[in-house]
Amino acid sequence: MKEFMLLIRNEGDGKASLSPEQQQQFINACMVYIEDLIKKGNLKGAQPLIRDGRIVSGTPGAFKDGPYNESKEIIVGYYHILAKDIDEAIDIAKGNPEFAFVKGARIEVRPIKTREEGANKDYPTGK
């Protein structure tokens, strides 16, 4: 099994317009989704992220940090999963309740480069 990050992207707080009942339905759907991933052995970790944060950019000696972002889209949470390949990771992402509750939700599926895969020139292993 390979490791993947599912980065959940929304414009601001996409669930702010949901009624309290809809918010509870979303939470319940997430719990079912997470329980299913655990049962199948696919979940390593998952957390929502607080929308406030800082972005650090620049170079040594000229760093900038601020609450600004180039777009209105922010990462609002992540799932660290195990899947046999990117296609299975995409299928897992498609089942995420975010799509049913947040208009315009996007999930970025990214393979995690492990130490074993790092034996190439693009990823120093520290050996």
C-alpha contacts under 8 A as a table, 3 or more apart, distances in Angstrom:
res1	aa1	res2	aa2	distance
1	M	82	L	5.76
1	M	83	A	5.28
1	M	84	K	4.62
1	M	85	D	7.45
2	K	82	L	5.44
2	K	83	A	5.44
2	K	84	K	5.73
2	K	85	D	6.52
2	K	111	P	7.61
2	K	112	I	7.70
3	E	80	H	7.14
3	E	81	I	5.75
3	E	82	L	4.67
3	E	83	A	6.48
3	E	111	P	6.11
3	E	112	I	5.38
3	E	113	K	7.84
3	E	114	T	7.95
4	F	80	H	5.91
4	F	81	I	5.30
4	F	82	L	6.18
4	F	83	A	7.25
4	F	86	I	7.99
4	F	89	A	6.98
4	F	109	V	6.76
4	F	110	R	5.44
4	F	111	P	4.34
4	F	112	I	5.19
5	M	78	Y	6.71
5	M	79	Y	5.78
5	M	80	H	4.73
5	M	81	I	6.28
5	M	108	E	7.81
5	M	109	V	5.92
5	M	110	R	5.19
5	M	111	P	6.41
5	M	112	I	6.78
6	L	78	Y	5.42
6	L	79	Y	5.01
6	L	80	H	6.43
6	L	81	I	7.52
6	L	93	A	6.80
6	L	107	I	6.03
6	L	108	E	5.56
6	L	109	V	4.76
6	L	110	R	6.47
7	L	75	I	6.39
7	L	76	V	7.78
7	L	77	G	6.21
7	L	78	Y	4.67
7	L	79	Y	6.79
7	L	107	I	5.36
7	L	108	E	4.95
7	L	109	V	6.56
7	L	110	R	7.87
8	I	75	I	5.52
8	I	76	V	5.70
8	I	77	G	5.22
8	I	78	Y	5.74
8	I	105	A	7.37
8	I	106	R	6.02
8	I	107	I	4.52
8	I	108	E	6.51
9	R	73	E	6.28
9	R	74	I	5.45
9	R	75	I	4.45
9	R	76	V	5.83
9	R	77	G	7.53
9	R	105	A	6.04
9	R	106	R	5.07
9	R	107	I	5.84
9	R	108	E	7.44
10	N	13	D	6.95
10	N	14	G	6.09
10	N	73	E	5.31
10	N	74	I	5.68
10	N	75	I	6.57
10	N	76	V	6.64
10	N	102	V	7.75
10	N	104	G	6.92
10	N	105	A	5.14
10	N	106	R	6.50
11	E	14	G	6.20
11	E	72	K	5.32
11	E	73	E	4.16
11	E	74	I	6.05
11	E	104	G	7.85
11	E	105	A	7.82
12	G	51	R	7.34
12	G	72	K	6.51
12	G	73	E	6.34
12	G	74	I	6.38
13	D	16	A	5.52
13	D	51	R	7.51
14	G	17	S	7.04
14	G	102	V	5.49
14	G	103	K	7.24
14	G	105	A	7.92
15	K	18	L	5.33
15	K	23	Q	7.15
15	K	101	F	7.22
15	K	102	V	6.24
18	L	21	E	7.80
18	L	22	Q	5.51
18	L	23	Q	5.84
19	S	22	Q	5.06
19	S	23	Q	6.13
20	P	23	Q	5.02
20	P	24	Q	6.23
21	E	24	Q	5.13
21	E	25	Q	6.21
22	Q	25	Q	4.87
22	Q	26	F	6.14
23	Q	26	F	5.03
23	Q	27	I	6.29
24	Q	27	I	5.02
24	Q	28	N	6.10
25	Q	28	N	5.06
25	Q	29	A	6.07
26	F	29	A	5.04
26	F	30	C	6.17
26	F	97	P	6.85
26	F	98	E	7.80
26	F	101	F	6.74
27	I	30	C	5.07
27	I	31	M	6.23
28	N	31	M	5.06
28	N	32	V	6.35
29	A	32	V	5.15
29	A	33	Y	6.15
29	A	97	P	6.05
30	C	33	Y	4.93
30	C	34	I	6.01
30	C	96	N	7.47
30	C	97	P	6.09
31	M	34	I	5.13
31	M	35	E	6.01
32	V	35	E	5.10
32	V	36	D	6.11
33	Y	36	D	5.21
33	Y	37	L	6.33
33	Y	95	G	7.62
33	Y	96	N	6.77
33	Y	97	P	7.39
34	I	37	L	5.07
34	I	38	I	6.16
34	I	43	L	7.44
35	E	38	I	5.07
35	E	39	K	6.07
36	D	39	K	5.05
36	D	40	K	6.22
37	L	40	K	5.21
37	L	41	G	6.10
37	L	42	N	4.99
37	L	43	L	5.30
38	I	41	G	5.02
38	I	42	N	5.95
38	I	43	L	5.29
39	K	42	N	7.75
41	G	82	L	7.45
42	N	81	I	5.29
42	N	82	L	4.61
42	N	83	A	6.31
43	L	46	A	7.67
43	L	79	Y	7.39
43	L	80	H	6.31
43	L	81	I	4.58
43	L	82	L	6.20
44	K	79	Y	7.67
44	K	80	H	5.25
44	K	81	I	5.28
44	K	82	L	6.95
45	G	79	Y	5.82
45	G	80	H	4.95
45	G	81	I	6.95
46	A	77	G	7.47
46	A	78	Y	5.51
46	A	79	Y	4.20
46	A	80	H	5.97
47	Q	77	G	5.64
47	Q	78	Y	5.75
47	Q	79	Y	6.79
48	P	76	V	5.89
48	P	77	G	3.96
48	P	78	Y	6.46
49	L	75	I	7.42
49	L	76	V	4.98
49	L	77	G	4.83
49	L	78	Y	7.79
50	I	53	G	7.35
50	I	76	V	6.89
51	R	74	I	7.59
51	R	75	I	7.97
51	R	76	V	6.41
52	D	67	P	7.31
53	G	67	P	6.02
54	R	65	D	6.14
54	R	66	G	5.09
54	R	67	P	4.63
54	R	68	Y	7.28
55	I	65	D	5.37
55	I	66	G	5.55
55	I	67	P	6.21
55	I	68	Y	6.87
55	I	69	N	7.26
56	V	63	F	6.79
56	V	64	K	5.70
56	V	65	D	4.38
56	V	66	G	6.91
57	S	63	F	5.64
57	S	64	K	5.36
57	S	65	D	6.38
58	G	62	A	5.64
58	G	63	F	4.44
58	G	64	K	6.00
59	T	62	A	5.24
59	T	63	F	5.57
60	P	63	F	6.24
69	N	72	K	6.81
69	N	74	I	7.98
71	S	74	I	7.78
75	I	78	Y	7.87
81	I	89	A	7.70
82	L	89	A	7.62
83	A	86	I	7.23
83	A	88	E	5.78
83	A	89	A	5.50
84	K	88	E	6.34
84	K	89	A	7.71
85	D	88	E	5.51
85	D	89	A	6.40
86	I	89	A	4.89
86	I	90	I	6.08
86	I	109	V	7.81
86	I	111	P	7.20
87	D	90	I	5.08
87	D	91	D	6.27
88	E	91	D	4.99
88	E	92	I	6.21
89	A	92	I	5.04
89	A	93	A	6.21
89	A	109	V	7.00
90	I	93	A	4.94
90	I	94	K	6.17
90	I	109	V	6.56
91	D	94	K	5.11
91	D	95	G	6.67
92	I	95	G	5.41
92	I	96	N	7.04
93	A	96	N	5.39
93	A	107	I	6.75
93	A	109	V	7.42
94	K	99	F	7.79
96	N	99	F	6.42
97	P	100	A	5.33
97	P	101	F	6.61
98	E	101	F	5.40
98	E	102	V	5.70
98	E	105	A	6.44
99	F	102	V	5.66
99	F	103	K	6.98
99	F	104	G	7.64
99	F	105	A	5.70
99	F	106	R	7.57
100	A	103	K	7.76
102	V	105	A	5.48
113	K	117	E	6.01
113	K	118	G	6.60
114	T	117	E	5.20
114	T	118	G	6.13
115	R	118	G	4.85
115	R	119	A	7.27
115	R	125	T	6.07
116	E	119	A	6.33
117	E	120	N	7.13
118	G	121	K	7.70
118	G	122	D	7.26
118	G	123	Y	4.72
118	G	124	P	6.16
118	G	125	T	5.75
119	A	123	Y	6.75
119	A	124	P	6.99
119	A	125	T	6.41
120	N	123	Y	5.95
120	N	124	P	7.41
121	K	124	P	6.75
124	P	127	K	7.92
